[in-house]
Amino acid sequence: MQFKSTESYVAPPDLSIAVNAAVALQRPLLVKGEPGTGKTELARQVAASLGMEMIEWNVKSTTKAQQGLYEYDAVSRLRDSQLGDARVNDVKNYIRRGKLWQAFEADRRVVLLIDEVDKADIEFPNDLLQELDKMEFHVYETGETIRAAHRPVVIITSNNEKELPDAFLRRCFFHYIRFPEPDVMRQIVAVHFPDIKERLLAEALTQFYEIRETPGLKKKPSTSEVLDWLKLLLAEDLDPEDLKREGSNLLPKLHGALLKNEQDVHLFERLAFMARRQGR
């Protein structure tokens, strides 16, 4: 089975090659790229394309690697022992299986998404090296070893918030999702809004890429944000002429879908002020 673009997801050739290479090598696919470029959605589309179930592990700043394997609830066992509960005789009653365990014990191959790995502590990736390499881990409380019945397709995403350890990087197949060029963006938009009028799309994308290239912008709008913006433009039934920006107002229509902090809004207001002064 080979991954490629689906009806709802446009995968550039280099991305398809990366996914298929990682699957062939049986290595985790580490996907980086700015937020909103479809890294998480990629895992869902890989699962759909290959006909696999997806197990999603959303990493947070407080997440520990052990939680992906299992968690032992010693407090509950102590409480039950004090209450004379018969469940205390079997320690398995107090072990909560993590996402890796679920992926390992699945009766067929699954896609395991480890989402935003860079949010966790720097030791988090290193703590998973052996488990991702050998596809097994030991449960100390029961003495059993959990081995993957079917090696999962592992996709790991990162927003580049922090550097990942070299030892971890060596074990991954790496791909950086570049921001889509206008022609690719048109394909993406066509998937979501097949009936959008060409003139409206042309004007909207022209403005969108101008905004992204504005010097001093703190947060560039992403693919997901331009899709939200286009959805609003269509809902408001705006024409290309409605989107025109004059020197006195450089903020795009419904700019809240594209600009997500006050610094960037003020940047365009300053640019408009400068344009007015120059026009005098």
C-alpha positions as CSV (number, residue, x, y, z in Angstrom):
1,M,0.0,0.0,0.0
2,Q,1.2,3.5,-0.9
3,F,0.1,6.8,0.6
4,K,-0.9,9.5,-1.8
5,S,-3.3,12.5,-1.9
6,T,-6.8,11.7,-1.0
7,E,-10.1,13.4,-1.8
8,S,-9.8,15.6,1.3
9,Y,-6.0,16.0,1.6
10,V,-3.5,17.3,-0.9
11,A,-0.1,15.7,-0.4
12,P,2.8,17.1,-2.4
13,P,5.0,14.4,-4.0
14,D,7.8,14.9,-1.5
15,L,5.5,14.4,1.4
16,S,4.1,11.2,-0.1
17,I,7.6,9.9,-0.7
18,A,8.5,10.7,2.9
19,V,5.5,8.8,4.3
20,N,6.1,5.8,2.1
21,A,9.8,5.7,2.9
22,A,9.2,5.8,6.6
23,V,6.7,2.9,6.3
24,A,9.2,0.9,4.2
25,L,12.0,1.5,6.7
26,Q,9.7,0.8,9.6
27,R,11.0,4.0,11.2
28,P,9.0,6.8,12.9
29,L,8.2,9.7,10.6
30,L,9.1,12.9,12.2
31,V,7.2,15.8,10.6
32,K,8.0,19.4,11.3
33,G,6.5,22.6,9.9
34,E,4.9,25.8,11.1
35,P,1.6,25.4,12.9
36,G,-1.4,25.0,10.6
37,T,0.4,23.2,7.8
38,G,-1.5,20.0,8.3
39,K,0.9,17.8,10.3
40,T,-1.8,16.3,12.5
41,E,-4.2,15.9,9.7
42,L,-1.5,14.1,7.8
43,A,-1.6,11.2,10.3
44,R,-5.4,11.0,9.9
45,Q,-5.1,10.9,6.2
46,V,-2.3,8.3,6.2
47,A,-4.5,6.1,8.4
48,A,-7.5,6.6,6.0
49,S,-5.4,6.0,2.9
50,L,-3.8,2.8,4.2
51,G,-7.0,1.5,5.8
52,M,-5.7,1.6,9.3
53,E,-7.1,2.7,12.7
54,M,-5.4,5.7,14.2
55,I,-4.4,6.0,17.9
56,E,-3.6,9.6,18.9
57,W,-1.3,10.6,21.7
58,N,-1.6,14.4,22.3
59,V,1.6,15.5,24.1
60,K,1.4,18.3,26.7
61,S,4.0,20.2,28.7
62,T,3.3,17.9,31.6
63,T,3.3,14.6,29.7
64,K,5.8,11.9,30.7
65,A,7.0,9.1,28.4
66,Q,5.9,6.5,31.0
67,Q,2.3,7.6,30.4
68,G,2.5,6.3,26.8
69,L,3.4,2.9,28.1
70,Y,1.2,2.5,31.2
71,E,0.4,4.1,34.6
72,Y,0.2,2.2,37.9
73,D,-2.4,3.6,40.3
74,A,-0.8,2.7,43.6
75,V,-3.0,5.2,45.5
76,S,-6.2,3.4,44.4
77,R,-4.7,0.0,45.3
78,L,-3.8,1.2,48.8
79,R,-7.2,2.6,49.3
80,D,-8.9,-0.6,48.2
81,S,-6.7,-2.6,50.4
82,Q,-7.7,-0.6,53.4
83,L,-11.4,-1.2,52.4
84,G,-10.8,-4.9,52.0
85,D,-11.6,-4.9,48.3
86,A,-10.8,-8.2,46.6
87,R,-9.5,-6.3,43.5
88,V,-6.2,-5.7,45.3
89,N,-5.2,-9.3,44.8
90,D,-4.6,-8.7,41.1
91,V,-2.3,-5.8,40.3
92,K,-3.5,-5.6,36.8
93,N,-6.7,-4.0,38.0
94,Y,-4.6,-0.9,38.8
95,I,-2.6,-0.6,35.5
96,R,-3.9,1.9,32.9
97,R,-2.7,1.1,29.4
98,G,-1.2,4.0,27.5
99,K,-1.3,4.8,23.8
100,L,1.8,2.8,22.9
101,W,0.4,-0.3,24.7
102,Q,-2.9,0.1,22.9
103,A,-1.0,0.3,19.6
104,F,1.2,-2.7,20.4
105,E,-1.7,-4.9,21.4
106,A,-3.9,-4.0,18.4
107,D,-5.0,-7.0,16.4
108,R,-3.9,-5.4,13.2
109,R,-1.4,-2.6,12.1
110,V,-2.4,0.9,13.2
111,V,-1.1,4.4,12.8
112,L,0.2,5.8,16.1
113,L,0.3,9.6,16.2
114,I,2.6,11.3,18.8
115,D,1.4,14.8,18.4
116,E,3.6,17.9,19.2
117,V,6.4,15.9,20.8
118,D,8.4,19.2,21.4
119,K,5.8,20.4,24.0
120,A,7.1,17.9,26.6
121,D,10.3,18.0,28.6
122,I,13.5,17.5,26.6
123,E,14.0,14.0,28.1
124,F,10.6,12.9,26.8
125,P,11.9,11.8,23.3
126,N,15.0,10.0,24.8
127,D,12.8,8.1,27.2
128,L,11.0,6.5,24.3
129,L,14.0,5.5,22.3
130,Q,14.1,1.8,23.3
131,E,10.4,1.3,23.1
132,L,10.2,2.8,19.6
133,D,13.3,0.8,18.4
134,K,12.5,-2.6,19.8
135,M,8.7,-2.2,19.8
136,E,8.5,-3.7,23.3
137,F,8.6,-2.6,26.9
138,H,8.6,-4.3,30.4
139,V,5.8,-3.9,33.0
140,Y,7.6,-4.1,36.3
141,E,4.5,-4.5,38.4
142,T,3.4,-7.7,36.6
143,G,6.7,-8.9,35.2
144,E,5.4,-9.2,31.7
145,T,6.9,-7.9,28.5
146,I,4.6,-6.2,26.0
147,R,5.6,-6.7,22.4
148,A,4.0,-5.2,19.3
149,A,1.9,-7.8,17.5
150,H,2.1,-5.6,14.4
151,R,4.6,-2.8,14.2
152,P,2.6,0.4,14.0
153,V,3.2,3.2,11.6
154,V,4.5,5.9,13.9
155,I,4.1,9.6,13.0
156,I,5.6,12.2,15.3
157,T,4.9,15.9,14.8
158,S,6.9,18.9,16.1
159,N,6.3,22.6,15.9
160,N,10.0,23.3,16.4
161,E,9.4,24.8,19.9
162,K,12.6,23.2,21.1
163,E,15.5,21.1,19.7
164,L,15.0,17.4,19.8
165,P,17.9,15.1,20.9
166,D,20.3,13.7,18.3
167,A,19.8,10.2,19.4
168,F,16.1,10.5,18.8
169,L,16.6,12.2,15.4
170,R,18.8,9.4,14.2
171,R,16.0,6.9,14.7
172,C,13.5,8.9,12.6
173,F,12.8,9.6,9.0
174,F,12.5,13.3,8.8
175,H,10.3,15.6,6.7
176,Y,9.7,19.3,6.8
177,I,6.3,20.4,5.4
178,R,7.0,23.6,3.6
179,F,4.3,26.2,3.4
180,P,2.3,25.6,0.2
181,E,3.1,27.6,-2.9
182,P,0.1,29.4,-4.5
183,D,-0.5,26.6,-7.0
184,V,-0.6,23.9,-4.3
185,M,-2.8,26.2,-2.1
186,R,-5.2,26.4,-5.0
187,Q,-5.5,22.6,-5.0
188,I,-6.0,22.6,-1.2
189,V,-8.8,25.2,-1.5
190,A,-10.4,23.3,-4.3
191,V,-10.7,20.3,-2.0
192,H,-12.6,22.4,0.6
193,F,-14.4,24.9,-1.6
194,P,-14.8,23.3,-5.1
195,D,-17.4,26.0,-6.2
196,I,-15.4,29.1,-5.2
197,K,-15.3,31.7,-8.0
198,E,-11.9,32.2,-9.6
199,R,-11.8,35.9,-9.3
200,L,-12.6,35.8,-5.6
201,L,-10.0,33.1,-5.0
202,A,-7.4,35.0,-7.0
203,E,-7.9,38.2,-5.1
204,A,-8.1,36.4,-1.7
205,L,-4.9,34.4,-2.3
206,T,-3.0,37.5,-3.6
207,Q,-3.9,39.3,-0.3
208,F,-3.1,36.3,1.8
209,Y,0.4,35.9,0.4
210,E,1.0,39.6,0.7
211,I,0.0,39.5,4.3
212,R,2.4,36.5,5.0
213,E,5.3,38.4,3.4
214,T,4.7,41.6,5.3
215,P,8.0,42.4,7.1
216,G,7.7,42.5,10.9
217,L,4.7,40.1,11.1
218,K,4.8,38.3,14.4
219,K,2.6,35.3,13.4
220,K,2.1,34.5,9.7
221,P,-1.4,33.1,8.9
222,S,-1.4,29.4,8.1
223,T,-3.2,27.1,5.7
224,S,-6.0,26.4,8.3
225,E,-6.5,30.1,8.8
226,V,-6.8,31.0,5.1
227,L,-9.4,28.2,4.8
228,D,-11.3,29.8,7.7
229,W,-11.1,33.2,6.0
230,L,-12.3,31.9,2.7
231,K,-15.2,30.2,4.5
232,L,-16.2,33.5,6.0
233,L,-15.8,35.4,2.7
234,L,-18.2,32.9,1.1
235,A,-20.6,33.0,3.9
236,E,-20.7,36.9,3.6
237,D,-21.1,36.5,-0.2
238,L,-18.3,39.0,-0.8
239,D,-17.1,40.0,-4.3
240,P,-13.4,40.5,-5.3
241,E,-14.1,44.3,-5.2
242,D,-15.2,44.0,-1.6
243,L,-11.7,42.7,-0.7
244,K,-9.8,45.6,-2.2
245,R,-7.6,47.3,0.4
246,E,-7.0,51.0,0.1
247,G,-4.1,52.9,1.5
248,S,-6.2,54.2,4.4
249,N,-7.2,50.6,5.4
250,L,-4.7,47.9,4.9
251,L,-6.4,45.4,7.2
252,P,-8.1,42.7,5.2
253,K,-11.8,42.1,5.5
254,L,-12.7,39.9,8.4
255,H,-9.0,40.1,9.4
256,G,-9.6,38.2,12.7
257,A,-9.4,35.0,10.8
258,L,-5.9,35.8,9.7
259,L,-4.3,38.1,12.2
260,K,-4.2,36.5,15.7
261,N,-2.5,39.1,17.9
262,E,-2.7,42.8,18.5
263,Q,0.9,43.5,17.4
264,D,0.1,42.3,13.9
265,V,-3.1,44.3,13.7
266,H,-1.2,47.4,14.9
267,L,1.4,46.7,12.3
268,F,-1.1,47.1,9.5
269,E,-2.6,50.1,11.1
270,R,0.8,51.8,11.2
271,L,1.4,50.8,7.6
272,A,-1.9,52.4,6.7
273,F,-1.0,55.6,8.6
274,M,2.3,55.8,6.8
275,A,0.5,55.3,3.4
276,R,-1.9,58.2,4.3
277,R,1.0,60.5,5.1
278,Q,2.9,59.7,1.9
279,G,-0.3,60.3,-0.1
280,R,-0.7,63.9,1.2
